[in-house]
Amino acid sequence: MKTNFINTSLKVRANHIAFLCENLDKTIKEVKHELLQIAPNDKEAYITYKNKVYDRLNV
């Protein structure tokens, strides 16, 4: 029974990680899209937020 609990707990954690990764992927794509939208008209904001995104991803 203890083994079943441990296996179930690990599966729940793995599913949670998969869910977080999927959301992260969607968020990154959305941020990239928004950055590309502002790039032609506001280079300063584009560079500032692009650098913030890179900094966050390097942590």
PyMOL Python script that loads the backbone (N, CA, C, O; Angstrom):
from pymol import cmd

cmd.read_pdbstr("""\
ATOM      1  N   MET A   1       0.818  -1.188   0.000  1.00  0.00           N
ATOM      2  CA  MET A   1       0.000   0.000   0.000  1.00  0.00           C
ATOM      3  C   MET A   1       0.871   1.265   0.000  1.00  0.00           C
ATOM      4  O   MET A   1       0.574   2.243  -0.687  1.00  0.00           O
ATOM      5  N   LYS A   2       1.947   1.219   0.786  1.00  0.00           N
ATOM      6  CA  LYS A   2       2.858   2.368   0.841  1.00  0.00           C
ATOM      7  C   LYS A   2       3.485   2.624  -0.532  1.00  0.00           C
ATOM      8  O   LYS A   2       3.640   3.774  -0.945  1.00  0.00           O
ATOM      9  N   THR A   3       3.843   1.551  -1.231  1.00  0.00           N
ATOM     10  CA  THR A   3       4.426   1.680  -2.561  1.00  0.00           C
ATOM     11  C   THR A   3       3.436   2.315  -3.532  1.00  0.00           C
ATOM     12  O   THR A   3       3.810   3.160  -4.345  1.00  0.00           O
ATOM     13  N   ASN A   4       2.172   1.905  -3.443  1.00  0.00           N
ATOM     14  CA  ASN A   4       1.147   2.489  -4.305  1.00  0.00           C
ATOM     15  C   ASN A   4       0.989   3.981  -4.027  1.00  0.00           C
ATOM     16  O   ASN A   4       0.828   4.773  -4.955  1.00  0.00           O
ATOM     17  N   PHE A   5       1.034   4.362  -2.763  1.00  0.00           N
ATOM     18  CA  PHE A   5       0.913   5.767  -2.398  1.00  0.00           C
ATOM     19  C   PHE A   5       2.077   6.570  -2.968  1.00  0.00           C
ATOM     20  O   PHE A   5       1.876   7.654  -3.516  1.00  0.00           O
ATOM     21  N   ILE A   6       3.284   6.047  -2.842  1.00  0.00           N
ATOM     22  CA  ILE A   6       4.468   6.728  -3.353  1.00  0.00           C
ATOM     23  C   ILE A   6       4.384   6.864  -4.876  1.00  0.00           C
ATOM     24  O   ILE A   6       4.654   7.932  -5.425  1.00  0.00           O
ATOM     25  N   ASN A   7       4.010   5.780  -5.550  1.00  0.00           N
ATOM     26  CA  ASN A   7       3.890   5.832  -7.016  1.00  0.00           C
ATOM     27  C   ASN A   7       2.826   6.833  -7.454  1.00  0.00           C
ATOM     28  O   ASN A   7       3.027   7.571  -8.418  1.00  0.00           O
ATOM     29  N   THR A   8       1.709   6.861  -6.757  1.00  0.00           N
ATOM     30  CA  THR A   8       0.636   7.799  -7.081  1.00  0.00           C
ATOM     31  C   THR A   8       1.098   9.226  -6.837  1.00  0.00           C
ATOM     32  O   THR A   8       0.820  10.118  -7.639  1.00  0.00           O
ATOM     33  N   SER A   9       1.794   9.444  -5.744  1.00  0.00           N
ATOM     34  CA  SER A   9       2.306  10.775  -5.424  1.00  0.00           C
ATOM     35  C   SER A   9       3.283  11.254  -6.492  1.00  0.00           C
ATOM     36  O   SER A   9       3.254  12.420  -6.884  1.00  0.00           O
ATOM     37  N   LEU A  10       4.135  10.372  -6.957  1.00  0.00           N
ATOM     38  CA  LEU A  10       5.097  10.726  -8.008  1.00  0.00           C
ATOM     39  C   LEU A  10       4.387  11.049  -9.320  1.00  0.00           C
ATOM     40  O   LEU A  10       4.789  11.968 -10.034  1.00  0.00           O
ATOM     41  N   LYS A  11       3.339  10.301  -9.641  1.00  0.00           N
ATOM     42  CA  LYS A  11       2.577  10.560 -10.868  1.00  0.00           C
ATOM     43  C   LYS A  11       1.875  11.912 -10.789  1.00  0.00           C
ATOM     44  O   LYS A  11       1.819  12.646 -11.775  1.00  0.00           O
ATOM     45  N   VAL A  12       1.342  12.237  -9.619  1.00  0.00           N
ATOM     46  CA  VAL A  12       0.682  13.531  -9.439  1.00  0.00           C
ATOM     47  C   VAL A  12       1.693  14.651  -9.623  1.00  0.00           C
ATOM     48  O   VAL A  12       1.410  15.639 -10.301  1.00  0.00           O
ATOM     49  N   ARG A  13       2.851  14.506  -9.033  1.00  0.00           N
ATOM     50  CA  ARG A  13       3.898  15.529  -9.184  1.00  0.00           C
ATOM     51  C   ARG A  13       4.339  15.664 -10.635  1.00  0.00           C
ATOM     52  O   ARG A  13       4.518  16.777 -11.129  1.00  0.00           O
ATOM     53  N   ALA A  14       4.514  14.546 -11.316  1.00  0.00           N
ATOM     54  CA  ALA A  14       4.929  14.582 -12.722  1.00  0.00           C
ATOM     55  C   ALA A  14       3.862  15.266 -13.577  1.00  0.00           C
ATOM     56  O   ALA A  14       4.185  16.048 -14.470  1.00  0.00           O
ATOM     57  N   ASN A  15       2.596  14.971 -13.301  1.00  0.00           N
ATOM     58  CA  ASN A  15       1.512  15.616 -14.039  1.00  0.00           C
ATOM     59  C   ASN A  15       1.481  17.114 -13.771  1.00  0.00           C
ATOM     60  O   ASN A  15       1.216  17.906 -14.675  1.00  0.00           O
ATOM     61  N   HIS A  16       1.748  17.495 -12.550  1.00  0.00           N
ATOM     62  CA  HIS A  16       1.776  18.916 -12.199  1.00  0.00           C
ATOM     63  C   HIS A  16       2.915  19.623 -12.931  1.00  0.00           C
ATOM     64  O   HIS A  16       2.740  20.736 -13.428  1.00  0.00           O
ATOM     65  N   ILE A  17       4.066  18.988 -12.998  1.00  0.00           N
ATOM     66  CA  ILE A  17       5.204  19.555 -13.723  1.00  0.00           C
ATOM     67  C   ILE A  17       4.870  19.690 -15.205  1.00  0.00           C
ATOM     68  O   ILE A  17       5.194  20.704 -15.824  1.00  0.00           O
ATOM     69  N   ALA A  18       4.228  18.680 -15.773  1.00  0.00           N
ATOM     70  CA  ALA A  18       3.832  18.749 -17.182  1.00  0.00           C
ATOM     71  C   ALA A  18       2.871  19.910 -17.406  1.00  0.00           C
ATOM     72  O   ALA A  18       2.988  20.633 -18.396  1.00  0.00           O
ATOM     73  N   PHE A  19       1.926  20.092 -16.497  1.00  0.00           N
ATOM     74  CA  PHE A  19       0.971  21.196 -16.585  1.00  0.00           C
ATOM     75  C   PHE A  19       1.691  22.545 -16.528  1.00  0.00           C
ATOM     76  O   PHE A  19       1.400  23.440 -17.321  1.00  0.00           O
ATOM     77  N   LEU A  20       2.618  22.688 -15.602  1.00  0.00           N
ATOM     78  CA  LEU A  20       3.378  23.932 -15.475  1.00  0.00           C
ATOM     79  C   LEU A  20       4.217  24.203 -16.720  1.00  0.00           C
ATOM     80  O   LEU A  20       4.306  25.344 -17.173  1.00  0.00           O
ATOM     81  N   CYS A  21       4.824  23.171 -17.266  1.00  0.00           N
ATOM     82  CA  CYS A  21       5.629  23.344 -18.486  1.00  0.00           C
ATOM     83  C   CYS A  21       4.762  23.780 -19.659  1.00  0.00           C
ATOM     84  O   CYS A  21       5.167  24.627 -20.455  1.00  0.00           O
ATOM     85  N   GLU A  22       3.584  23.208 -19.765  1.00  0.00           N
ATOM     86  CA  GLU A  22       2.674  23.596 -20.846  1.00  0.00           C
ATOM     87  C   GLU A  22       2.265  25.057 -20.699  1.00  0.00           C
ATOM     88  O   GLU A  22       2.239  25.796 -21.683  1.00  0.00           O
ATOM     89  N   ASN A  23       1.948  25.475 -19.485  1.00  0.00           N
ATOM     90  CA  ASN A  23       1.584  26.869 -19.254  1.00  0.00           C
ATOM     91  C   ASN A  23       2.765  27.801 -19.500  1.00  0.00           C
ATOM     92  O   ASN A  23       2.597  28.894 -20.042  1.00  0.00           O
ATOM     93  N   LEU A  24       3.945  27.373 -19.107  1.00  0.00           N
ATOM     94  CA  LEU A  24       5.142  28.172 -19.341  1.00  0.00           C
ATOM     95  C   LEU A  24       5.378  28.361 -20.834  1.00  0.00           C
ATOM     96  O   LEU A  24       5.705  29.459 -21.283  1.00  0.00           O
ATOM     97  N   ASP A  25       5.213  27.293 -21.595  1.00  0.00           N
ATOM     98  CA  ASP A  25       5.390  27.373 -23.045  1.00  0.00           C
ATOM     99  C   ASP A  25       4.403  28.368 -23.653  1.00  0.00           C
ATOM    100  O   ASP A  25       4.782  29.189 -24.489  1.00  0.00           O
ATOM    101  N   LYS A  26       3.143  28.297 -23.236  1.00  0.00           N
ATOM    102  CA  LYS A  26       2.133  29.229 -23.744  1.00  0.00           C
ATOM    103  C   LYS A  26       2.470  30.666 -23.365  1.00  0.00           C
ATOM    104  O   LYS A  26       2.324  31.576 -24.180  1.00  0.00           O
ATOM    105  N   THR A  27       2.913  30.867 -22.147  1.00  0.00           N
ATOM    106  CA  THR A  27       3.254  32.216 -21.679  1.00  0.00           C
ATOM    107  C   THR A  27       4.445  32.775 -22.447  1.00  0.00           C
ATOM    108  O   THR A  27       4.441  33.945 -22.831  1.00  0.00           O
ATOM    109  N   ILE A  28       5.448  31.962 -22.669  1.00  0.00           N
ATOM    110  CA  ILE A  28       6.621  32.418 -23.407  1.00  0.00           C
ATOM    111  C   ILE A  28       6.237  32.815 -24.827  1.00  0.00           C
ATOM    112  O   ILE A  28       6.701  33.834 -25.337  1.00  0.00           O
ATOM    113  N   LYS A  29       5.394  32.016 -25.460  1.00  0.00           N
ATOM    114  CA  LYS A  29       4.943  32.350 -26.815  1.00  0.00           C
ATOM    115  C   LYS A  29       4.151  33.652 -26.819  1.00  0.00           C
ATOM    116  O   LYS A  29       4.297  34.465 -27.732  1.00  0.00           O
ATOM    117  N   GLU A  30       3.323  33.851 -25.817  1.00  0.00           N
ATOM    118  CA  GLU A  30       2.530  35.077 -25.728  1.00  0.00           C
ATOM    119  C   GLU A  30       3.419  36.299 -25.506  1.00  0.00           C
ATOM    120  O   GLU A  30       3.210  37.343 -26.124  1.00  0.00           O
ATOM    121  N   VAL A  31       4.405  36.170 -24.630  1.00  0.00           N
ATOM    122  CA  VAL A  31       5.334  37.273 -24.377  1.00  0.00           C
ATOM    123  C   VAL A  31       6.113  37.594 -25.648  1.00  0.00           C
ATOM    124  O   VAL A  31       6.281  38.762 -25.999  1.00  0.00           O
ATOM    125  N   LYS A  32       6.584  36.563 -26.334  1.00  0.00           N
ATOM    126  CA  LYS A  32       7.324  36.778 -27.578  1.00  0.00           C
ATOM    127  C   LYS A  32       6.456  37.515 -28.595  1.00  0.00           C
ATOM    128  O   LYS A  32       6.916  38.450 -29.251  1.00  0.00           O
ATOM    129  N   HIS A  33       5.218  37.095 -28.720  1.00  0.00           N
ATOM    130  CA  HIS A  33       4.296  37.758 -29.656  1.00  0.00           C
ATOM    131  C   HIS A  33       4.119  39.235 -29.294  1.00  0.00           C
ATOM    132  O   HIS A  33       4.187  40.104 -30.162  1.00  0.00           O
ATOM    133  N   GLU A  34       3.893  39.508 -28.022  1.00  0.00           N
ATOM    134  CA  GLU A  34       3.690  40.895 -27.588  1.00  0.00           C
ATOM    135  C   GLU A  34       4.940  41.735 -27.797  1.00  0.00           C
ATOM    136  O   GLU A  34       4.852  42.897 -28.193  1.00  0.00           O
ATOM    137  N   LEU A  35       6.101  41.151 -27.533  1.00  0.00           N
ATOM    138  CA  LEU A  35       7.347  41.877 -27.760  1.00  0.00           C
ATOM    139  C   LEU A  35       7.507  42.240 -29.236  1.00  0.00           C
ATOM    140  O   LEU A  35       7.915  43.351 -29.573  1.00  0.00           O
ATOM    141  N   LEU A  36       7.185  41.299 -30.098  1.00  0.00           N
ATOM    142  CA  LEU A  36       7.309  41.570 -31.524  1.00  0.00           C
ATOM    143  C   LEU A  36       6.313  42.624 -31.994  1.00  0.00           C
ATOM    144  O   LEU A  36       6.563  43.326 -32.974  1.00  0.00           O
ATOM    145  N   GLN A  37       5.192  42.736 -31.300  1.00  0.00           N
ATOM    146  CA  GLN A  37       4.196  43.748 -31.654  1.00  0.00           C
ATOM    147  C   GLN A  37       4.678  45.159 -31.310  1.00  0.00           C
ATOM    148  O   GLN A  37       4.408  46.106 -32.049  1.00  0.00           O
ATOM    149  N   ILE A  38       5.391  45.301 -30.187  1.00  0.00           N
ATOM    150  CA  ILE A  38       5.837  46.640 -29.784  1.00  0.00           C
ATOM    151  C   ILE A  38       7.191  47.022 -30.375  1.00  0.00           C
ATOM    152  O   ILE A  38       7.549  48.200 -30.399  1.00  0.00           O
ATOM    153  N   ALA A  39       7.940  46.036 -30.849  1.00  0.00           N
ATOM    154  CA  ALA A  39       9.294  46.291 -31.344  1.00  0.00           C
ATOM    155  C   ALA A  39       9.384  47.400 -32.395  1.00  0.00           C
ATOM    156  O   ALA A  39      10.255  48.262 -32.278  1.00  0.00           O
ATOM    157  N   PRO A  40       8.527  47.413 -33.410  1.00  0.00           N
ATOM    158  CA  PRO A  40       8.678  48.442 -34.448  1.00  0.00           C
ATOM    159  C   PRO A  40       8.414  49.864 -33.949  1.00  0.00           C
ATOM    160  O   PRO A  40       8.968  50.824 -34.487  1.00  0.00           O
ATOM    161  N   ASN A  41       7.579  50.000 -32.934  1.00  0.00           N
ATOM    162  CA  ASN A  41       7.160  51.330 -32.497  1.00  0.00           C
ATOM    163  C   ASN A  41       7.814  51.807 -31.208  1.00  0.00           C
ATOM    164  O   ASN A  41       7.822  53.004 -30.923  1.00  0.00           O
ATOM    165  N   ASP A  42       8.363  50.878 -30.428  1.00  0.00           N
ATOM    166  CA  ASP A  42       8.950  51.264 -29.145  1.00  0.00           C
ATOM    167  C   ASP A  42      10.163  50.380 -28.865  1.00  0.00           C
ATOM    168  O   ASP A  42      10.098  49.439 -28.074  1.00  0.00           O
ATOM    169  N   LYS A  43      11.256  50.701 -29.523  1.00  0.00           N
ATOM    170  CA  LYS A  43      12.481  49.898 -29.399  1.00  0.00           C
ATOM    171  C   LYS A  43      12.983  49.829 -27.960  1.00  0.00           C
ATOM    172  O   LYS A  43      13.468  48.790 -27.513  1.00  0.00           O
ATOM    173  N   GLU A  44      12.863  50.935 -27.242  1.00  0.00           N
ATOM    174  CA  GLU A  44      13.353  50.973 -25.861  1.00  0.00           C
ATOM    175  C   GLU A  44      12.586  49.988 -24.978  1.00  0.00           C
ATOM    176  O   GLU A  44      13.188  49.230 -24.217  1.00  0.00           O
ATOM    177  N   ALA A  45      11.270  50.003 -25.082  1.00  0.00           N
ATOM    178  CA  ALA A  45      10.459  49.070 -24.294  1.00  0.00           C
ATOM    179  C   ALA A  45      10.734  47.638 -24.727  1.00  0.00           C
ATOM    180  O   ALA A  45      10.827  46.733 -23.897  1.00  0.00           O
ATOM    181  N   TYR A  46      10.862  47.443 -26.024  1.00  0.00           N
ATOM    182  CA  TYR A  46      11.162  46.109 -26.543  1.00  0.00           C
ATOM    183  C   TYR A  46      12.448  45.567 -25.937  1.00  0.00           C
ATOM    184  O   TYR A  46      12.479  44.444 -25.434  1.00  0.00           O
ATOM    185  N   ILE A  47      13.508  46.366 -25.985  1.00  0.00           N
ATOM    186  CA  ILE A  47      14.806  45.926 -25.466  1.00  0.00           C
ATOM    187  C   ILE A  47      14.739  45.697 -23.959  1.00  0.00           C
ATOM    188  O   ILE A  47      15.270  44.707 -23.454  1.00  0.00           O
ATOM    189  N   THR A  48      14.087  46.612 -23.243  1.00  0.00           N
ATOM    190  CA  THR A  48      13.969  46.475 -21.787  1.00  0.00           C
ATOM    191  C   THR A  48      13.287  45.170 -21.404  1.00  0.00           C
ATOM    192  O   THR A  48      13.794  44.414 -20.574  1.00  0.00           O
ATOM    193  N   TYR A  49      12.128  44.908 -22.015  1.00  0.00           N
ATOM    194  CA  TYR A  49      11.383  43.706 -21.635  1.00  0.00           C
ATOM    195  C   TYR A  49      11.989  42.435 -22.204  1.00  0.00           C
ATOM    196  O   TYR A  49      11.886  41.372 -21.591  1.00  0.00           O
ATOM    197  N   LYS A  50      12.611  42.527 -23.354  1.00  0.00           N
ATOM    198  CA  LYS A  50      13.307  41.362 -23.910  1.00  0.00           C
ATOM    199  C   LYS A  50      14.418  40.947 -22.953  1.00  0.00           C
ATOM    200  O   LYS A  50      14.594  39.761 -22.674  1.00  0.00           O
ATOM    201  N   ASN A  51      15.165  41.928 -22.453  1.00  0.00           N
ATOM    202  CA  ASN A  51      16.239  41.628 -21.501  1.00  0.00           C
ATOM    203  C   ASN A  51      15.695  41.053 -20.206  1.00  0.00           C
ATOM    204  O   ASN A  51      16.298  40.150 -19.627  1.00  0.00           O
ATOM    205  N   LYS A  52      14.562  41.566 -19.747  1.00  0.00           N
ATOM    206  CA  LYS A  52      13.958  41.007 -18.531  1.00  0.00           C
ATOM    207  C   LYS A  52      13.544  39.551 -18.731  1.00  0.00           C
ATOM    208  O   LYS A  52      13.708  38.721 -17.837  1.00  0.00           O
ATOM    209  N   VAL A  53      13.012  39.255 -19.899  1.00  0.00           N
ATOM    210  CA  VAL A  53      12.626  37.870 -20.191  1.00  0.00           C
ATOM    211  C   VAL A  53      13.862  36.968 -20.203  1.00  0.00           C
ATOM    212  O   VAL A  53      13.854  35.894 -19.603  1.00  0.00           O
ATOM    213  N   TYR A  54      14.922  37.408 -20.886  1.00  0.00           N
ATOM    214  CA  TYR A  54      16.152  36.620 -20.914  1.00  0.00           C
ATOM    215  C   TYR A  54      16.717  36.414 -19.509  1.00  0.00           C
ATOM    216  O   TYR A  54      17.169  35.320 -19.172  1.00  0.00           O
ATOM    217  N   ASP A  55      16.692  37.458 -18.698  1.00  0.00           N
ATOM    218  CA  ASP A  55      17.184  37.334 -17.320  1.00  0.00           C
ATOM    219  C   ASP A  55      16.387  36.306 -16.536  1.00  0.00           C
ATOM    220  O   ASP A  55      16.953  35.489 -15.809  1.00  0.00           O
ATOM    221  N   ARG A  56      15.066  36.351 -16.688  1.00  0.00           N
ATOM    222  CA  ARG A  56      14.204  35.394 -15.977  1.00  0.00           C
ATOM    223  C   ARG A  56      14.466  33.965 -16.418  1.00  0.00           C
ATOM    224  O   ARG A  56      14.481  33.044 -15.602  1.00  0.00           O
ATOM    225  N   LEU A  57      14.672  33.789 -17.715  1.00  0.00           N
ATOM    226  CA  LEU A  57      14.899  32.433 -18.235  1.00  0.00           C
ATOM    227  C   LEU A  57      16.264  31.896 -17.851  1.00  0.00           C
ATOM    228  O   LEU A  57      16.452  30.681 -17.808  1.00  0.00           O
ATOM    229  N   ASN A  58      17.216  32.765 -17.572  1.00  0.00           N
ATOM    230  CA  ASN A  58      18.563  32.328 -17.192  1.00  0.00           C
ATOM    231  C   ASN A  58      18.696  32.003 -15.712  1.00  0.00           C
ATOM    232  O   ASN A  58      19.737  31.508 -15.279  1.00  0.00           O
ATOM    233  N   VAL A  59      17.671  32.269 -14.943  1.00  0.00           N
ATOM    234  CA  VAL A  59      17.744  32.028 -13.497  1.00  0.00           C
ATOM    235  C   VAL A  59      17.677  30.551 -13.200  1.00  0.00           C
ATOM    236  O   VAL A  59      17.724  30.153 -12.036  1.00  0.00           O
TER     237      VAL A  59
END
""", "prot")
cmd.dss("prot")
cmd.show_as("cartoon", "prot")
cmd.util.cbc("prot")
cmd.orient("prot")
